[in-house]
Amino acid sequence: MFTPPSAVLAESRRCADIGLADRAMKLLPGLALSATVAAISILSGRFDWLQSHGLSPLTIAIMLGIVLGNTLFARIAPDCDAGVAFSKQKLLRIGIVLYGFRLTFQDIGHVGFAGVAIDALVLTSTFALAMLLGTRVFKLDRDSAILIGAGSSICGAAAVMATEPVVRGRSEQVAVAVSTVVVFGTLGMFLYPLLYRLNLLGISPSAFGIYAGSTIHEVAQVVAAANAINPEAANTAVIAKMVRVMMLAPFLIALSAYLSTKKGPGAHQGAAALRRPANRLAIPWFAFVFIAVAGLNSMSVLPSPAVNWAIAVDTFLLAMAMAALGLTTHVSAIRRAGVKPLILATLLFVWLVVGGAAINHGVAALLH
């Protein structure tokens, strides 16, 4: 019996629609759970006490996610796994792209060449130290060292999450890296103002802002530390931090190129792994779009309400990704990681405080 081509096409479309609807239904429970945790985190982040302690909605989201992931989530995991994985992977990339609306290329001009040089030197030296100590001294797996190094050297949890798709790290590796950001970034919020008040740094409020912005982990933690000094320090700190965040995209591109020259961590595990190309370049396309979005924002072509709306959406998507990460993180896996990641993060924090101060002083003396 002859079936008209139009009927075949209609049937194909119907099947595709059914398949899309089925996939959407599978994603819905996990998306709803991640969105609920994200909403609670964002609302909680408005409390003055949490803000004063530098706990951003992203940090709260992963903490709540870990609590749920190790208690109630196991009962509903079969229904939620697909949506949680979608939040952790796809929504994360969209969130990193929209992060570009927080930045402008004009920020670079506000801190000058010295500020850019300081940020670049702090980033490269911290990450190089993380790789050296992590893989050579503490014998950590490469991905853990990269994730901890990225979080310490660039912009905390957001950098860890942005680096994860490039290295394809496990949930527990990402959670350990984010945890170190929370611990030492929080410590930095209280330590840095103390160092300034004791006059141990011997720098102006503006110079303190660049120092804080170039060395403290999270944006929220930078704001909290610099606001403890004065508005001048706070303004400079935020700009220096934003320039450092802007370096995330070239970092990811360089990291991807570097990893393409190395064998993957599982390259020796089984025939299937042996067949996997060792030198395939995994281009982080979202990093290029991130730069494009920052460029668009720099041209001020979009009205402020639209930019504010994009930032709000971005915060929500990143909070969903962090919540999903927490939901899939098991405390037992973090315990198995041992104390070595914590020791590595401790040494990196010491370097950021001491070595970062030396870099700030050195560059300032050289260029003035």
For each residue, the residues with C-beta under 8 A, 3 or more apart:
1:
2:
3: 7 8
4: 7 8
5: 8 9
6: 9 10
7: 3 4 10 11
8: 3 4 5 11 12
9: 5 6 12 13
10: 6 7 13 14
11: 7 8 14 15
12: 8 9 15 16
13: 9 10 16 17
14: 10 11 17 18
15: 11 12 18 19
16: 12 13 19 20
17: 13 14 20 21
18: 14 15 21 22
19: 15 16 22 23
20: 16 17 23 24
21: 17 18 24 25
22: 18 19 25 26
23: 19 20 26 27
24: 20 21 27 28
25: 21 22 28
26: 22 23 29 82 83
27: 23 24 30 31 82 83 86
28: 24 25 31 32 83
29: 26 32 33 76 79 80 83
30: 27 33 34 79 80 81 82 83 84 85 86 87 324
31: 27 28 34 35 83 86 87 320
32: 28 29 35 36 83
33: 29 30 36 37 73 76 80 83 84 323 327
34: 30 31 37 38 83 84 87 91 320 321 323 324 327
35: 31 32 38 39 316 320
36: 32 33 39 40
37: 33 34 40 41 61 64 65 68 319 320 323 326 327
38: 34 35 41 42 57 61 316 319 320 322 323
39: 35 36 42 43 316 319
40: 36 37 43 44 60 64
41: 37 38 44 45 57 58 60 61 64 319 322 323
42: 38 39 45 46 57 315 316 319
43: 39 40 46
44: 40 41 47 50 57 60
45: 41 42 50 51 55 56 57 60
46: 42 43 50 51
47: 44 50 51
48: 51 52
49: 52 53
50: 44 45 46 47 53 55 60
51: 45 46 47 48 54 55 220 224
52: 48 49 224
53: 49 50 186 189 224
54: 51 185 186 189 218 220 221 223 224 225
55: 45 50 51 59 60 186 220
56: 45 59 60 157 218 219 220
57: 38 41 42 44 45 60 61 315 319
58: 41 61 62 157 158 315 318 319 322
59: 55 56 62 63 157 178 182 218 220 322
60: 40 41 44 45 50 55 56 57 63 64
61: 37 38 41 57 58 64 65 319 320 322 323 326
62: 58 59 65 66 157 175 178 322 323 325 326 329
63: 59 60 66 67 182 326
64: 37 40 41 60 61 67 68 323 326
65: 37 61 62 68 69 322 323 324 325 326 327 329
66: 62 63 69 70 175 326 327 329 331
67: 63 64 70 71 326
68: 37 64 65 71 72 73 326 327
69: 65 66 73 326 327 328 329 330
70: 66 67 73 329 330 331
71: 67 68 74
72: 68 75 76
73: 33 68 69 70 76 77 80 327
74: 71 77
75: 72
76: 29 33 72 73 79 80
77: 73 74 80 81
78: 81
79: 29 30 76
80: 29 30 33 73 76 77 83 84 327
81: 30 77 78 84 85
82: 26 27 30 85 86
83: 26 27 28 29 30 31 32 33 34 80 86 87
84: 30 33 34 80 81 87 88 324 327 328
85: 30 81 82 88 89 324 328
86: 27 30 31 82 83 89 90 91
87: 30 31 34 83 84 90 91 92 320 321 323 324
88: 84 85 91 92 171 321 324 325 328
89: 85 86 92 93 165
90: 86 87 93 94
91: 34 86 87 88 94 95 317 320 321 324
92: 87 88 89 95 96 161 162 164 165 317 318 321
93: 89 90 96 97 165 286
94: 90 91 97 98 286 317
95: 91 92 98 99 161 314 317 318 320 321
96: 92 93 99 158 161 162 286 287 290 318
97: 93 94 100 286 289 290 293
98: 94 95 101 293 310 311 313 314 317
99: 95 96 102 103 158 245 290 293 314 318
100: 97 103 289 290 291 292 293 294 295 296 297
101: 98 293 294 297 307 310 311 314
102: 99 242 245 297 311 314
103: 99 100 107 242 245 246 294 297 298
104: 107 294 297 298
105: 108 246 294 295 298
106: 109 110 298
107: 103 104 110 111 239 242 243 246
108: 105 111 115 116 243 246
109: 106 112
110: 106 107 115 236 239
111: 107 108 114 115 116 119 210 236 239 240 243
112: 109 115 116
113: 116 117 367
114: 111 117 118 210 363 364 367 368
115: 108 110 111 112 118 119 210 214 239 240 243
116: 108 111 112 113 119 120 243
117: 113 114 120 121 363 367
118: 114 115 121 122 210 214 240 359 360 363
119: 111 115 116 122 123 213 214 240 243 244 247
120: 116 117 123 124 247
121: 117 118 124 125 359 363
122: 118 119 125 126 153 214 215 244 352 355 356 359
123: 119 120 126 127 153 154 244 247 251
124: 120 121 127 128 153
125: 121 122 128 129 351 355 359
126: 122 123 129 130 149 152 153 348 351 352 355
127: 123 124 130 131 149 150 152 153 251
128: 124 125 131 132
129: 125 126 132 133 149 347 348 351
130: 126 127 133 134 145 146 148 149 152 153 344 348
131: 127 128 134 135 142 145 146 149
132: 128 129 135 136 137
133: 129 130 136 137 138 145 344 347 348
134: 130 131 137 138 140 142 144 145 148 149 344
135: 131 132 138 139 140 141 142 145
136: 132 133 139
137: 132 133 134
138: 133 134 135 340 343 344
139: 135 136 340
140: 134 135 144 145 340 341 344
141: 135 144 145 173 265
142: 131 134 135 145 146 167 262 265
143: 146 147 167 168 169 170 173 265
144: 134 140 141 147 148 169 173 176 177 337 341
145: 130 131 133 134 135 140 141 142 148 149 344
146: 130 131 142 143 149 150 163 167 169 255
147: 143 144 150 151 160 163 164 167 169 173 174 176 177
148: 130 134 144 145 151 152 176 177 180 341 344 345 348
149: 126 127 129 130 131 134 145 146 152 153 348
150: 127 146 147 153 154 159 160 162 163 177 251 255
151: 147 148 154 156 157 159 160 177 178 180 181 217
152: 126 127 130 148 149 180 181 184 217 345 348 349 352
153: 122 123 124 126 127 130 149 150 159 348
154: 123 150 151 159 244 245 247 248 251
155: 158 159 217 218 219 241 244 245 248
156: 151 159 160 178 181 185 217 218 219 221
157: 56 58 59 62 151 160 161 178 181 182 218 322
158: 58 96 99 155 161 162 218 219 245 248 318
159: 150 151 153 154 155 156 162 163 248 251
160: 147 150 151 156 157 163 164 174 177 178 181
161: 92 95 96 157 158 164 174 178 318 321 322 325
162: 92 96 150 158 159 165 166 248 252 287
163: 146 147 150 159 160 166 167 169 252 255
164: 92 147 160 161 167 168 169 174
165: 89 92 93 162 168 284 286
166: 162 163 252 255 256 259 282 284
167: 142 143 146 147 163 164 255 259
168: 143 164 165
169: 143 144 146 147 163 164 173 174
170: 143 173 174 333
171: 88 174 175 325 328 329 330 333
172: 175 176 329 330 333 334 336 337
173: 141 143 144 147 169 170 176 177 337
174: 147 160 161 164 169 170 171 177 178 325 329
175: 62 66 171 172 178 179 325 326 329 333 334
176: 144 147 148 172 173 179 180 334 337 341
177: 144 147 148 150 151 160 173 174 180 181 341
178: 59 62 151 156 157 160 161 174 175 181 182 322 325
179: 175 176 182 183 334
180: 148 151 152 176 177 183 184 341 342 344 345
181: 151 152 156 157 160 177 178 184 185 217 218
182: 59 63 157 178 179 185 186
183: 179 180 186 187 342 345
184: 152 180 181 187 188 217 345 346 348 349
185: 54 156 181 182 188 189 216 217 218 221
186: 53 54 55 182 183 189 190 221
187: 183 184 190 191 349
188: 184 185 191 192 215 216 217 221 225 349 352 353
189: 53 54 185 186 192 193 216 221 224 225 228
190: 186 187 193 194 225
191: 187 188 194 195 353
192: 188 189 195 196 208 211 212 216 225 353
193: 189 190 196 197 225 228 229
194: 190 191 197 198
195: 191 192 198 200 201 353
196: 192 193 199 200 201 203 208 229
197: 193 194
198: 194 195
199: 196 202
200: 195 196
201: 195 196 208 211 357
202: 199
203: 196 207 208 211 360 361
204: 207 208
205: 208 209 229 230 232 233 236
206: 209 210 232 233 236
207: 203 204 210 211 360 364
208: 192 196 201 203 204 205 211 212 226 229 233 236 237
209: 205 206 212 213 226 229 232 233 234 235 236 237 238 239 240
210: 111 114 115 118 206 207 213 214 236 237 240 360
211: 192 201 203 207 208 214 215 356 357 360
212: 192 208 209 215 216 222 225 226 233 237 240 241
213: 119 209 210 216 222 226 236 237 238 239 240 241 242 243 244
214: 115 118 119 122 210 211 240 241 244 356 359 360
215: 122 188 211 212 352 353 356 357
216: 185 188 189 192 212 213 221 222 225 241 352
217: 151 152 155 156 181 184 185 188 221
218: 54 56 59 155 156 157 158 181 185 221 222
219: 56 155 156 158 222 223 238 241 242 245
220: 51 54 55 56 59 223 224
221: 54 156 185 186 188 189 216 217 218 224 225
222: 212 213 216 218 219 225 226 237 238 241
223: 54 219 220 226 227 234 237 238
224: 51 52 53 54 189 220 221 227 228
225: 54 188 189 190 192 193 212 216 221 222 228 229 237
226: 208 209 212 213 222 223 229 233 234 236 237 238
227: 223 224 231 233 234
228: 189 193 224 225
229: 193 196 205 208 209 225 226 232 233 234
230: 205 233 234
231: 227 234 235
232: 205 206 209 229 235 236
233: 205 206 208 209 212 226 227 229 230 236 237
234: 209 223 226 227 229 230 231 237 238
235: 209 231 232 238 239
236: 110 111 205 206 208 209 210 213 226 232 233 239 240
237: 208 209 210 212 213 222 223 225 226 233 234 240 241
238: 209 213 219 222 223 226 234 235 241 242
239: 107 110 111 115 209 213 235 236 242 243
240: 111 115 118 119 209 210 212 213 214 236 237 243 244
241: 155 212 213 214 216 219 222 237 238 244 245
242: 102 103 107 213 219 238 239 245 246
243: 107 108 111 115 116 119 213 239 240 246 247
244: 119 122 123 154 155 213 214 240 241 247
245: 99 102 103 154 155 158 219 241 242 248
246: 103 105 107 108 242 243 249 294
247: 119 120 123 154 243 244 250 251
248: 154 155 158 159 162 245 251 252 287 290
249: 246 252 253 287 288 290 291
250: 247 253 254 287
251: 123 127 150 154 159 247 248 254 255
252: 162 163 166 248 249 255 256 284 287
253: 249 250 256 257 283 284 287 288
254: 250 251 257 258
255: 146 150 163 166 167 251 252 258 259
256: 166 252 253 259 260 281 282 283 284
257: 253 254 260 261 281
258: 254 255 261 262
259: 166 167 255 256 262 264 282
260: 256 257 279 280 281 282
261: 257 258 279
262: 142 258 259 278
263: 267 268 278
264: 259 267 273 276 278
265: 141 142 143
266: 269 270 273
267: 263 264 273 274 276 278
268: 263 273 274
269: 266 273
270: 266 273 274
271: 274 275
272: 275 276
273: 264 266 267 268 269 270 276
274: 267 268 270 271
275: 271 272
276: 264 267 272 273 280
277: 280
278: 262 263 264 267
279: 260 261
280: 260 276 277
281: 256 257 260
282: 166 256 259 260
283: 253 256
284: 165 166 252 253 256 287 288
285: 288 289
286: 93 94 96 97 165 289 290
287: 96 162 248 249 250 252 253 284 290 291
288: 249 253 284 285 291 292
289: 97 100 285 286 292 293
290: 96 97 99 100 248 249 286 287 293 294
291: 100 249 287 288 294 295
292: 100 288 289 295 296
293: 97 98 99 100 101 289 290 296 297
294: 100 101 103 104 105 246 290 291 297 298
295: 100 105 291 292 298 299
296: 100 292 293 299 301 302
297: 100 101 102 103 104 293 294 300 302 307
298: 103 104 105 106 294 295
299: 295 296
300: 297
301: 296
302: 296 297 306 307 310
303: 306 307
304: 307 308
305: 308 309
306: 302 303 309 310
307: 101 297 302 303 304 310 311
308: 304 305 311 312
309: 305 306 312 313
310: 98 101 302 306 307 313 314
311: 98 101 102 307 308 314 315
312: 308 309 315 316
313: 98 309 310 316 317
314: 95 98 99 101 102 310 311 317 318
315: 42 57 58 311 312 318 319
316: 35 38 39 42 312 313 319 320
317: 91 92 94 95 98 313 314 320 321
318: 58 92 95 96 99 158 161 314 315 321 322
319: 37 38 39 41 42 57 58 61 315 316 322 323
320: 31 34 35 37 38 61 87 91 95 316 317 323 324
321: 34 87 88 91 92 95 161 317 318 324 325
322: 38 41 58 59 61 62 65 157 161 178 318 319 325 326
323: 33 34 37 38 41 61 62 64 65 87 319 320 326 327
324: 30 34 65 84 85 87 88 91 320 321 327 328
325: 62 65 88 161 171 174 175 178 321 322 328 329
326: 37 61 62 63 64 65 66 67 68 69 175 322 323 329
327: 33 34 37 65 66 68 69 73 80 84 323 324
328: 69 84 85 88 171 324 325
329: 62 65 66 69 70 171 172 174 175 325 326 333 334
330: 69 70 171 172 333 334
331: 66 70 334 335
332: 335 336
333: 170 171 172 175 329 330 336 337
334: 172 175 176 179 329 330 331 337
335: 331 332 338
336: 172 332 333
337: 144 172 173 176 333 334 340 341
338: 335 341
339: 342 343
340: 138 139 140 337 343 344
341: 140 144 148 176 177 180 337 338 344 345
342: 180 183 339 345 346
343: 138 339 340 346 347
344: 130 133 134 138 140 145 148 180 340 341 347 348
345: 148 152 180 183 184 341 342 348 349
346: 184 342 343 349 350
347: 129 133 343 344 350 351
348: 126 129 130 133 148 149 152 153 184 344 345 351 352
349: 152 184 187 188 345 346 352 353
350: 346 347 353 354 355
351: 125 126 129 347 348 354 355 356
352: 122 126 152 188 215 216 348 349 355 356
353: 188 191 192 195 215 349 350 356 357
354: 350 351 357 358
355: 122 125 126 350 351 352 358 359
356: 122 211 214 215 351 352 353 359 360
357: 201 211 215 353 354 360 361
358: 354 355 361 362
359: 118 121 122 125 214 355 356 362 363
360: 118 203 207 210 211 214 356 357 363 364
361: 203 357 358 364 365
362: 358 359 365 366
363: 114 117 118 121 359 360 366 367
364: 114 207 360 361 367 368
365: 361 362 368
366: 362 363
367: 113 114 117 363 364
368: 114 364 365
